[in-house]
């Protein structure tokens, strides 16, 4: 049986230039084996310097009897 988790996060461009092709990856990580259980990726074509955005990932599936943590990674200037 699957349960679903809602992951929310805030990302700020702390640089002095806009980020292009910003990729934000939300991950649901299983605490017991430290493995990624599910992910969602959001693409932002342009992220202005100093801008802060809040995101909510689509519900991420996991097993109801497991413990998870959420992690977010951000990459930019992806060709």
C-alpha atoms as one frame of an Amber mdcrd trajectory, in Angstrom:
protein
   0.000   0.000   0.000   1.311   3.450  -0.889   1.067   6.665   1.070   1.924
  10.087  -0.334   3.992  12.934   1.097   3.790  16.612   0.242   7.187  18.310
   0.015   7.468  22.103   0.143  10.616  24.161  -0.222  11.946  27.661  -0.707
  14.789  28.475  -3.082  16.613  31.820  -3.291  19.041  32.960  -5.979  21.731
  34.492  -3.742  23.947  35.338  -6.698  24.277  38.665  -8.469  23.125  37.349
 -11.853  20.071  35.472 -13.076  20.227  31.693 -13.201  19.240  30.128 -16.513
  17.629  26.721 -16.914  17.363  26.164 -13.175  16.525  22.576 -12.203  15.045
  22.001  -8.740  14.820  18.362  -7.684  12.654  17.282  -4.746  13.602  13.879
  -3.286  11.879  11.640  -0.764  14.703   9.688   0.953  14.132   6.461   2.909
  15.781   6.926   6.334  16.472   3.215   6.865  18.540   2.584   3.731  19.357
   6.190   2.710  17.951   5.563  -0.784  15.824   7.883  -2.906  12.251   6.579
  -2.922  10.712   9.111  -5.324  11.518  12.429  -6.993   9.998  15.377  -8.794
  11.871  17.858 -10.961  10.847  21.454 -11.670  12.470  23.493 -14.475  12.612
  27.292 -14.313  13.942  28.908 -17.522  15.127  32.081 -15.737  15.563  32.764
 -12.001  16.384  36.411 -11.262  19.171  37.450  -8.875  17.800  37.949  -5.362
  14.518  36.231  -6.226  12.935  33.759  -3.796  10.390  31.175  -4.916   8.321
  28.723  -2.906   7.501  25.344  -4.413   5.252  22.426  -3.579   6.058  19.157
  -5.312   3.318  16.859  -6.532   2.589  14.195  -3.892   5.566  11.814  -3.692
   4.726   8.120  -3.181   6.271   6.028  -0.441   5.451   3.047   1.747   3.166
   3.785   4.692   5.293   1.886   7.215   8.607   3.662   6.396  10.226   6.878
   7.677  11.357   9.452   5.095  13.071  12.795   4.901  12.908  15.346   2.088
  15.905  16.843   0.302  16.114  19.472  -2.408  18.946  19.987  -4.888  19.307
  22.943  -7.245  21.360  23.089 -10.444  21.544  25.965 -12.906  22.875  26.966
 -16.309  22.004  23.515 -17.636  22.481  23.546 -21.426
